[in-house]
Amino acid sequence: MKRSKTLNLIGILGGFLLVVSIAYAGVLSYYGKIVGTVNIQPPIFYASSEGTYPKYKLLINAPPTSYNEISFYDGTNILFATSPLGITSFYSAIYTFTVKAKANATDYDMTLEFGVLHKNGRFEPICSAIVTINSTDYQIYQASCSAKGLDLSPDDSFAWRISGAYESVTYYVMPDGTTKVEVYKV
């Protein structure tokens, strides 16, 4: 008799807990919705002197912690590249270049190209801009270009190619965190 009272009590408690948990689940499904907004910031690509001429790292959302001046001559270029992105598409965007640069002569053009670096090493430019280097001391130069959305392979990287336009000119770039590409979704 004592045993059946205990079993009855356990049954009643079990039933009560079942009813409470079902009711609680119903309340959660009605009131437990999470509502909010998320502000996703587009990436900023920072030039880094990590690497060896002519290919250096392009850091995503992290300015370099140390840096060295990079120089190149006309007829050559330098390339900053990310690691493989692991994505299959990228949105239409405006790319704003900021480069801290100088040259050993003034009033010479520097071409800034943003593009895709494929696994096979081929650079495919998606937009470009030109700045005129007008100082033998470091100055900040800015330019922008736009590009439509991209279809990518997960093995692709983003790359920033900088080249000169005149013979016998030495160009210098300082990848100290000010030399970067900012992306704005269109």
GUMILO-286786 format. One record per residue: chain; x, y, z of N, C-alpha, C in turn. Coordinates in Angstrom, 2 decimals, always signed. Last residue first. Example, Ala and Ser with C-alpha at 12.3 -4.5 7.8 and 13.67 -1.06 7.14 Angstrom:
A / +12.85 / -2.25 / +7.08 / +13.67 / -1.06 / +7.14 / +12.90 / +0.03 / +7.87
A / +13.19 / -5.69 / +7.80 / +12.30 / -4.50 / +7.80 / +13.20 / -3.30 / +7.80
This chain:
A / +27.91 / +48.76 / -52.35 / +27.06 / +49.62 / -53.19 / +25.65 / +49.08 / -53.15
A / +30.04 / +48.81 / -49.56 / +29.05 / +48.08 / -50.33 / +28.16 / +49.07 / -51.09
A / +33.33 / +49.69 / -49.54 / +32.01 / +50.20 / -49.23 / +31.00 / +49.51 / -50.14
A / +36.52 / +49.12 / -48.21 / +35.47 / +48.63 / -49.08 / +34.12 / +49.18 / -48.60
A / +39.80 / +50.39 / -48.34 / +38.54 / +50.31 / -47.61 / +37.43 / +49.98 / -48.62
A / +43.07 / +49.52 / -48.22 / +41.94 / +49.58 / -49.13 / +40.68 / +49.40 / -48.29
A / +46.09 / +51.27 / -47.14 / +44.98 / +50.32 / -47.00 / +43.97 / +50.50 / -48.11
A / +48.37 / +52.65 / -45.21 / +48.28 / +52.13 / -46.57 / +47.27 / +50.99 / -46.56
A / +48.43 / +53.01 / -42.54 / +47.71 / +54.01 / -43.31 / +47.54 / +53.57 / -44.75
A / +49.96 / +50.88 / -41.73 / +48.58 / +50.94 / -41.26 / +47.76 / +52.01 / -41.96
A / +52.36 / +51.09 / -43.05 / +52.35 / +51.32 / -41.60 / +50.94 / +51.36 / -40.99
A / +53.94 / +50.63 / -45.56 / +52.77 / +49.86 / -45.09 / +52.63 / +49.91 / -43.57
A / +54.95 / +52.93 / -47.73 / +55.10 / +52.65 / -46.31 / +53.84 / +51.93 / -45.81
A / +56.70 / +52.79 / -50.77 / +55.41 / +52.64 / -50.09 / +55.68 / +52.29 / -48.64
A / +58.33 / +54.40 / -53.42 / +58.42 / +53.89 / -52.05 / +57.02 / +53.87 / -51.45
A / +59.87 / +54.16 / -56.61 / +58.69 / +54.45 / -55.80 / +58.88 / +53.79 / -54.44
A / +62.10 / +55.55 / -58.82 / +61.95 / +54.60 / -57.73 / +60.79 / +55.08 / -56.87
A / +62.35 / +55.82 / -62.29 / +61.75 / +56.34 / -61.07 / +61.69 / +55.22 / -60.05
A / +63.11 / +54.95 / -64.83 / +64.11 / +55.55 / -63.94 / +63.54 / +56.21 / -62.70
A / +59.97 / +55.33 / -66.48 / +61.30 / +54.74 / -66.33 / +62.15 / +55.58 / -65.39
A / +56.69 / +55.31 / -65.04 / +57.77 / +55.98 / -65.76 / +59.11 / +55.30 / -65.48
A / +54.68 / +54.21 / -63.48 / +54.38 / +54.47 / -64.89 / +55.54 / +55.07 / -65.68
A / +54.36 / +51.52 / -61.06 / +54.75 / +52.85 / -61.51 / +54.52 / +52.99 / -63.00
A / +51.85 / +49.77 / -59.15 / +52.91 / +49.84 / -60.16 / +53.17 / +51.30 / -60.53
A / +50.34 / +47.50 / -57.02 / +50.78 / +48.89 / -57.16 / +51.94 / +48.90 / -58.16
A / +47.58 / +45.48 / -56.37 / +48.81 / +45.63 / -57.14 / +49.10 / +47.12 / -57.31
A / +46.09 / +43.52 / -54.10 / +46.25 / +44.93 / -54.42 / +47.60 / +45.07 / -55.11
A / +43.76 / +40.81 / -53.96 / +45.11 / +41.34 / -54.09 / +45.06 / +42.81 / -54.50
A / +42.08 / +38.04 / -52.50 / +42.05 / +39.41 / -52.98 / +43.49 / +39.91 / -53.02
A / +42.13 / +34.67 / -53.77 / +42.52 / +35.67 / -52.78 / +42.22 / +37.05 / -53.37
A / +40.50 / +31.48 / -54.27 / +40.90 / +32.83 / -54.69 / +41.27 / +33.70 / -53.50
A / +39.42 / +29.10 / -53.44 / +40.89 / +29.21 / -53.43 / +41.39 / +30.59 / -53.82
A / +36.68 / +29.31 / -53.89 / +37.17 / +29.37 / -52.51 / +38.69 / +29.49 / -52.39
A / +36.20 / +31.58 / -56.60 / +36.47 / +30.21 / -56.18 / +36.97 / +30.30 / -54.74
A / +33.56 / +33.98 / -57.25 / +34.91 / +33.57 / -56.83 / +34.98 / +32.07 / -56.63
A / +32.02 / +36.61 / -58.80 / +31.94 / +35.17 / -58.58 / +33.36 / +34.69 / -58.33
A / +31.24 / +39.90 / -57.63 / +32.20 / +38.91 / -58.14 / +31.75 / +37.49 / -57.86
A / +29.63 / +43.00 / -58.55 / +29.78 / +41.80 / -57.74 / +30.66 / +40.75 / -58.43
A / +31.62 / +45.71 / -59.96 / +30.39 / +44.95 / -59.77 / +30.68 / +43.72 / -58.92
A / +33.48 / +48.41 / -58.55 / +33.42 / +47.14 / -59.28 / +32.10 / +46.46 / -58.98
A / +35.20 / +51.57 / -58.54 / +34.08 / +50.69 / -58.19 / +34.11 / +49.45 / -59.06
A / +37.70 / +53.53 / -56.84 / +37.15 / +52.92 / -58.04 / +36.00 / +52.00 / -57.60
A / +39.70 / +56.27 / -55.59 / +38.65 / +55.25 / -55.49 / +38.28 / +54.70 / -56.85
A / +42.49 / +57.51 / -53.70 / +41.75 / +57.38 / -54.96 / +40.73 / +56.26 / -54.76
A / +45.01 / +59.39 / -51.99 / +43.77 / +58.61 / -52.00 / +43.14 / +58.62 / -53.38
A / +48.09 / +59.59 / -50.24 / +47.36 / +59.75 / -51.49 / +46.11 / +58.87 / -51.43
A / +50.23 / +61.16 / -48.03 / +49.08 / +60.27 / -48.13 / +48.32 / +60.60 / -49.41
A / +53.80 / +61.18 / -48.38 / +52.52 / +61.86 / -48.37 / +51.43 / +60.79 / -48.42
A / +57.26 / +61.33 / -47.79 / +56.02 / +60.56 / -47.69 / +54.81 / +61.48 / -47.58
A / +59.03 / +63.26 / -50.23 / +58.76 / +62.90 / -48.83 / +57.43 / +62.15 / -48.80
A / +58.95 / +64.00 / -52.75 / +60.03 / +63.06 / -52.43 / +59.99 / +62.70 / -50.94
A / +55.78 / +64.25 / -54.37 / +56.70 / +64.61 / -53.31 / +57.78 / +63.55 / -53.16
A / +53.65 / +63.45 / -55.92 / +54.18 / +64.81 / -56.12 / +55.14 / +65.24 / -55.02
A / +52.25 / +61.00 / -57.74 / +53.17 / +61.18 / -56.62 / +53.88 / +62.52 / -56.83
A / +48.98 / +60.69 / -58.54 / +50.22 / +61.33 / -58.98 / +51.08 / +61.60 / -57.76
A / +47.15 / +57.67 / -58.92 / +47.50 / +58.84 / -58.11 / +48.82 / +59.39 / -58.65
A / +44.51 / +55.91 / -60.43 / +45.86 / +56.45 / -60.56 / +46.01 / +57.64 / -59.62
A / +42.80 / +52.77 / -60.16 / +42.84 / +54.23 / -60.04 / +44.30 / +54.66 / -60.14
A / +40.64 / +49.95 / -60.92 / +41.94 / +50.61 / -60.77 / +41.77 / +52.12 / -60.68
A / +39.21 / +46.67 / -60.52 / +39.09 / +48.11 / -60.65 / +40.47 / +48.74 / -60.41
A / +39.95 / +44.08 / -60.92 / +38.51 / +44.37 / -60.97 / +38.24 / +45.87 / -60.98
A / +42.50 / +42.06 / -62.45 / +42.06 / +43.34 / -61.87 / +40.55 / +43.51 / -61.98
A / +43.73 / +39.10 / -61.66 / +42.63 / +39.61 / -62.48 / +42.14 / +40.91 / -61.85
A / +46.67 / +37.30 / -61.79 / +46.01 / +38.46 / -61.17 / +44.97 / +38.98 / -62.14
A / +47.49 / +33.93 / -61.42 / +47.04 / +34.97 / -62.35 / +46.28 / +36.05 / -61.57
A / +48.09 / +31.81 / -59.78 / +48.97 / +32.97 / -59.74 / +48.54 / +34.10 / -60.65
A / +46.28 / +29.76 / -59.55 / +47.37 / +29.57 / -60.51 / +48.32 / +30.76 / -60.60
A / +44.39 / +30.85 / -57.83 / +45.30 / +29.82 / -57.31 / +46.50 / +29.61 / -58.23
A / +44.17 / +34.41 / -58.48 / +43.72 / +33.03 / -58.60 / +44.80 / +32.08 / -58.11
A / +43.39 / +37.30 / -57.05 / +44.57 / +36.49 / -57.34 / +44.11 / +35.04 / -57.31
A / +41.51 / +40.04 / -58.07 / +41.47 / +38.66 / -57.58 / +42.75 / +37.97 / -58.00
A / +42.12 / +43.49 / -57.15 / +41.65 / +42.40 / -57.98 / +41.66 / +41.07 / -57.26
A / +42.93 / +46.88 / -57.62 / +42.42 / +45.85 / -56.71 / +41.87 / +44.74 / -57.57
A / +45.65 / +48.97 / -58.32 / +44.66 / +48.04 / -58.85 / +44.23 / +47.06 / -57.75
A / +47.09 / +51.99 / -58.96 / +46.60 / +51.16 / -57.86 / +45.48 / +50.29 / -58.42
A / +49.92 / +53.51 / -60.33 / +48.66 / +52.83 / -60.60 / +48.32 / +51.90 / -59.44
A / +51.30 / +56.65 / -60.16 / +51.34 / +55.32 / -59.56 / +49.95 / +54.71 / -59.78
A / +53.07 / +59.17 / -62.02 / +51.87 / +58.41 / -61.68 / +52.19 / +57.06 / -61.07
A / +54.95 / +61.96 / -60.91 / +54.89 / +60.69 / -61.63 / +53.71 / +59.87 / -61.11
A / +55.83 / +64.30 / -59.57 / +54.84 / +64.35 / -60.64 / +54.86 / +63.11 / -61.54
A / +59.35 / +63.90 / -58.71 / +57.96 / +64.30 / -58.48 / +57.14 / +64.29 / -59.76
A / +61.49 / +61.22 / -57.64 / +61.23 / +62.35 / -58.51 / +59.74 / +62.69 / -58.36
A / +61.46 / +59.11 / -55.98 / +62.71 / +59.87 / -56.02 / +62.64 / +61.03 / -57.00
A / +58.36 / +59.19 / -54.11 / +59.19 / +58.75 / -55.23 / +60.47 / +59.58 / -55.23
A / +56.01 / +57.85 / -51.72 / +56.88 / +58.90 / -52.23 / +57.63 / +58.33 / -53.43
A / +53.05 / +57.15 / -49.72 / +54.06 / +56.88 / -50.75 / +54.90 / +58.11 / -51.04
A / +50.43 / +55.55 / -48.47 / +51.49 / +56.45 / -48.00 / +52.69 / +56.16 / -48.88
A / +47.23 / +55.33 / -49.80 / +48.61 / +54.84 / -49.86 / +49.55 / +55.94 / -49.36
A / +44.09 / +54.13 / -49.95 / +44.89 / +55.13 / -49.25 / +46.30 / +54.58 / -49.23
A / +41.35 / +53.50 / -52.04 / +42.77 / +53.27 / -51.77 / +43.33 / +54.43 / -50.97
A / +38.24 / +52.20 / -51.86 / +38.99 / +53.44 / -51.64 / +40.40 / +53.10 / -51.20
A / +35.90 / +50.75 / -53.84 / +37.19 / +50.47 / -53.19 / +37.93 / +51.80 / -53.08
A / +32.56 / +49.89 / -53.75 / +33.50 / +50.98 / -54.05 / +34.75 / +50.69 / -53.21
A / +30.95 / +46.89 / -55.01 / +31.56 / +47.75 / -53.98 / +32.34 / +48.90 / -54.60
A / +28.93 / +43.99 / -55.02 / +29.37 / +45.20 / -55.72 / +29.86 / +46.20 / -54.68
A / +30.12 / +41.15 / -53.03 / +29.15 / +42.14 / -53.48 / +29.78 / +43.27 / -54.29
A / +31.28 / +37.95 / -53.91 / +31.52 / +39.19 / -53.18 / +30.65 / +40.26 / -53.82
A / +31.45 / +34.34 / -53.57 / +30.96 / +35.57 / -54.19 / +31.32 / +36.76 / -53.30
A / +32.58 / +32.23 / -52.24 / +32.25 / +32.03 / -53.65 / +31.66 / +33.26 / -54.33
A / +35.44 / +31.93 / -50.02 / +34.09 / +32.39 / -50.35 / +33.85 / +32.21 / -51.85
A / +38.06 / +31.55 / -49.22 / +37.09 / +30.53 / -48.86 / +35.64 / +30.95 / -49.12
A / +40.35 / +33.12 / -49.64 / +39.20 / +33.68 / -48.94 / +38.18 / +32.64 / -48.49
A / +43.84 / +32.60 / -49.13 / +42.59 / +32.22 / -49.83 / +41.37 / +32.57 / -48.98
A / +45.26 / +35.67 / -47.80 / +45.21 / +34.21 / -47.87 / +43.96 / +33.85 / -48.67
A / +45.86 / +38.56 / -49.89 / +45.29 / +37.88 / -48.73 / +45.57 / +36.39 / -48.84
A / +48.66 / +40.42 / -51.13 / +47.60 / +39.42 / -51.33 / +47.15 / +38.82 / -50.00
A / +50.18 / +42.93 / -52.93 / +49.78 / +42.56 / -51.58 / +48.60 / +41.60 / -51.74
A / +52.83 / +43.47 / -55.08 / +51.52 / +42.86 / -54.94 / +51.31 / +42.50 / -53.48
A / +54.49 / +45.85 / -57.10 / +54.41 / +45.08 / -55.87 / +52.97 / +44.60 / -55.73
A / +56.24 / +45.92 / -60.25 / +55.14 / +46.26 / -59.36 / +55.30 / +45.48 / -58.07
A / +58.19 / +47.52 / -62.83 / +57.90 / +46.42 / -61.91 / +56.70 / +46.83 / -61.07
A / +58.37 / +49.78 / -64.21 / +58.43 / +48.55 / -64.99 / +58.22 / +47.33 / -64.13
A / +60.17 / +51.52 / -61.71 / +59.22 / +51.50 / -62.79 / +59.43 / +50.26 / -63.65
A / +60.85 / +49.71 / -58.66 / +61.24 / +50.55 / -59.78 / +60.16 / +50.50 / -60.85
A / +60.17 / +49.93 / -55.15 / +60.16 / +49.22 / -56.44 / +60.45 / +50.22 / -57.53
A / +60.25 / +49.37 / -51.61 / +60.56 / +50.17 / -52.80 / +60.48 / +49.28 / -54.04
A / +58.87 / +49.66 / -48.44 / +58.97 / +48.81 / -49.62 / +59.25 / +49.73 / -50.80
A / +59.76 / +49.90 / -45.01 / +59.54 / +50.56 / -46.28 / +59.72 / +49.54 / -47.42
A / +58.18 / +47.75 / -42.67 / +59.40 / +48.26 / -43.31 / +59.01 / +48.91 / -44.62
A / +56.48 / +47.10 / -39.55 / +56.54 / +47.39 / -40.99 / +57.91 / +47.89 / -41.39
A / +54.19 / +45.59 / -37.25 / +55.52 / +46.11 / -37.58 / +55.58 / +46.28 / -39.09
A / +51.53 / +45.10 / -37.31 / +52.10 / +45.48 / -36.02 / +53.54 / +45.97 / -36.18
A / +49.10 / +46.18 / -39.75 / +50.35 / +45.50 / -39.39 / +50.90 / +46.00 / -38.05
A / +45.58 / +46.01 / -38.92 / +46.77 / +46.73 / -39.41 / +48.04 / +46.01 / -38.98
A / +43.08 / +44.02 / -39.86 / +44.13 / +44.04 / -38.83 / +45.34 / +44.79 / -39.38
A / +41.27 / +43.44 / -41.91 / +40.78 / +44.05 / -40.65 / +41.82 / +44.07 / -39.53
A / +43.51 / +41.39 / -43.46 / +42.08 / +41.73 / -43.42 / +41.72 / +42.19 / -42.01
A / +46.52 / +42.17 / -45.22 / +45.85 / +41.76 / -44.00 / +44.40 / +42.22 / -43.99
A / +48.42 / +40.98 / -47.60 / +47.33 / +41.94 / -47.48 / +46.48 / +41.44 / -46.32
A / +51.94 / +40.44 / -47.86 / +50.63 / +40.08 / -47.32 / +49.68 / +41.28 / -47.34
A / +53.68 / +40.55 / -51.06 / +53.56 / +40.79 / -49.63 / +52.14 / +40.44 / -49.17
A / +55.89 / +40.03 / -53.67 / +54.59 / +39.67 / -53.09 / +54.62 / +39.78 / -51.57
A / +58.32 / +40.32 / -54.99 / +57.34 / +41.40 / -55.13 / +56.00 / +41.12 / -54.46
A / +59.77 / +40.56 / -51.80 / +59.51 / +41.23 / -53.07 / +59.31 / +40.19 / -54.15
A / +58.12 / +38.70 / -49.23 / +59.33 / +39.07 / -49.97 / +58.94 / +39.65 / -51.32
A / +56.53 / +39.36 / -46.06 / +56.66 / +38.67 / -47.33 / +57.97 / +39.07 / -47.98
A / +55.22 / +42.18 / -44.62 / +55.52 / +40.76 / -44.38 / +55.46 / +40.02 / -45.71
A / +54.37 / +44.69 / -44.89 / +55.69 / +44.40 / -45.47 / +56.11 / +42.97 / -45.21
A / +50.96 / +45.09 / -45.87 / +51.95 / +44.67 / -44.88 / +53.28 / +44.43 / -45.59
A / +47.94 / +46.89 / -46.21 / +49.20 / +46.45 / -46.80 / +50.19 / +46.14 / -45.68
A / +44.71 / +45.88 / -45.23 / +45.92 / +46.63 / -44.89 / +47.14 / +46.03 / -45.57
A / +41.37 / +46.26 / -45.93 / +42.56 / +45.50 / -46.29 / +43.80 / +46.36 / -46.06
A / +38.40 / +45.98 / -44.23 / +39.48 / +46.91 / -44.57 / +40.71 / +46.04 / -44.80
A / +35.04 / +44.84 / -44.98 / +36.44 / +44.66 / -44.60 / +37.31 / +45.87 / -44.96
A / +32.04 / +46.29 / -43.57 / +32.82 / +45.75 / -44.68 / +34.29 / +45.66 / -44.28
A / +30.22 / +45.28 / -40.70 / +31.16 / +46.23 / -41.29 / +31.90 / +45.58 / -42.45
A / +26.92 / +44.80 / -39.99 / +28.12 / +44.13 / -40.47 / +29.01 / +45.15 / -41.16
A / +24.84 / +45.02 / -37.46 / +25.53 / +45.92 / -38.35 / +26.85 / +45.27 / -38.75
A / +21.76 / +43.61 / -36.82 / +23.19 / +43.37 / -36.84 / +23.80 / +44.33 / -37.85
A / +18.99 / +43.82 / -34.62 / +19.64 / +44.14 / -35.87 / +21.14 / +43.91 / -35.72
A / +16.48 / +41.60 / -33.26 / +17.51 / +42.62 / -33.19 / +18.06 / +42.91 / -34.57
A / +14.90 / +39.21 / -31.26 / +14.74 / +40.19 / -32.32 / +15.83 / +41.23 / -32.16
A / +14.12 / +36.04 / -30.39 / +15.17 / +37.05 / -30.30 / +15.04 / +37.96 / -31.51
A / +11.31 / +34.77 / -28.74 / +11.95 / +35.11 / -30.00 / +12.98 / +36.21 / -29.77
A / +9.75 / +33.90 / -26.61 / +11.19 / +33.70 / -26.58 / +11.92 / +34.01 / -27.87
A / +7.00 / +33.97 / -26.72 / +7.71 / +35.14 / -26.19 / +9.23 / +35.05 / -26.34
A / +6.35 / +31.52 / -28.06 / +5.63 / +32.76 / -28.33 / +6.45 / +33.98 / -27.92
A / +8.08 / +29.60 / -27.18 / +7.90 / +29.72 / -28.63 / +7.17 / +31.01 / -28.98
A / +7.79 / +29.95 / -24.41 / +9.05 / +30.29 / -25.07 / +8.87 / +30.47 / -26.57
A / +5.18 / +28.99 / -24.03 / +5.49 / +30.38 / -23.70 / +6.77 / +30.81 / -24.41
A / +5.55 / +26.30 / -24.76 / +4.62 / +27.15 / -25.50 / +4.89 / +28.63 / -25.27
A / +7.35 / +25.52 / -22.79 / +7.78 / +25.49 / -24.19 / +6.86 / +26.35 / -25.05
A / +5.65 / +25.75 / -20.58 / +6.84 / +26.60 / -20.66 / +7.35 / +26.66 / -22.10
A / +3.81 / +23.71 / -21.16 / +3.36 / +25.10 / -21.06 / +4.53 / +26.07 / -21.21
A / +5.54 / +21.54 / -21.01 / +4.84 / +21.83 / -22.26 / +4.36 / +23.28 / -22.26
A / +6.33 / +21.73 / -18.32 / +7.34 / +21.86 / -19.38 / +6.69 / +22.14 / -20.73
A / +3.85 / +21.33 / -16.98 / +4.60 / +22.57 / -16.81 / +5.60 / +22.76 / -17.94
A / +3.22 / +18.69 / -17.81 / +2.32 / +19.79 / -18.14 / +3.04 / +21.13 / -18.04
A / +5.43 / +17.34 / -16.68 / +5.17 / +17.27 / -18.11 / +4.29 / +18.43 / -18.55
A / +5.06 / +17.85 / -13.95 / +6.27 / +18.35 / -14.63 / +6.08 / +18.34 / -16.14
A / +2.63 / +16.44 / -13.58 / +2.70 / +17.88 / -13.33 / +3.90 / +18.49 / -14.06
A / +3.47 / +13.83 / -14.11 / +2.46 / +14.46 / -14.95 / +2.48 / +15.96 / -14.82
A / +5.30 / +13.53 / -11.97 / +5.75 / +13.40 / -13.36 / +4.78 / +14.06 / -14.32
A / +3.54 / +13.78 / -9.80 / +4.64 / +14.75 / -9.98 / +5.16 / +14.72 / -11.41
A / +1.93 / +11.52 / -10.29 / +1.32 / +12.85 / -10.26 / +2.39 / +13.92 / -10.47
A / +3.87 / +9.48 / -10.12 / +3.08 / +9.67 / -11.34 / +2.48 / +11.05 / -11.42
A / +4.68 / +9.79 / -7.45 / +5.67 / +9.97 / -8.53 / +4.94 / +10.21 / -9.85
A / +2.23 / +9.15 / -6.21 / +2.83 / +10.47 / -6.00 / +3.85 / +10.77 / -7.11
A / +1.95 / +6.49 / -7.03 / +0.95 / +7.49 / -7.40 / +1.51 / +8.90 / -7.29
A / +4.18 / +5.38 / -5.78 / +4.10 / +5.36 / -7.24 / +3.08 / +6.38 / -7.74
A / +3.44 / +5.82 / -3.12 / +4.67 / +6.42 / -3.63 / +4.64 / +6.48 / -5.15
A / +1.14 / +4.27 / -3.01 / +1.03 / +5.70 / -2.74 / +2.26 / +6.42 / -3.30
A / +2.27 / +1.77 / -3.51 / +1.36 / +2.31 / -4.50 / +1.14 / +3.81 / -4.28
A / +3.76 / +1.43 / -1.12 / +4.44 / +1.47 / -2.41 / +3.54 / +2.08 / -3.47
A / +1.88 / +1.24 / +0.81 / +2.78 / +2.37 / +0.86 / +3.48 / +2.55 / -0.50
A / +0.80 / -1.18 / +0.00 / +0.00 / +0.00 / +0.00 / +0.85 / +1.26 / +0.00
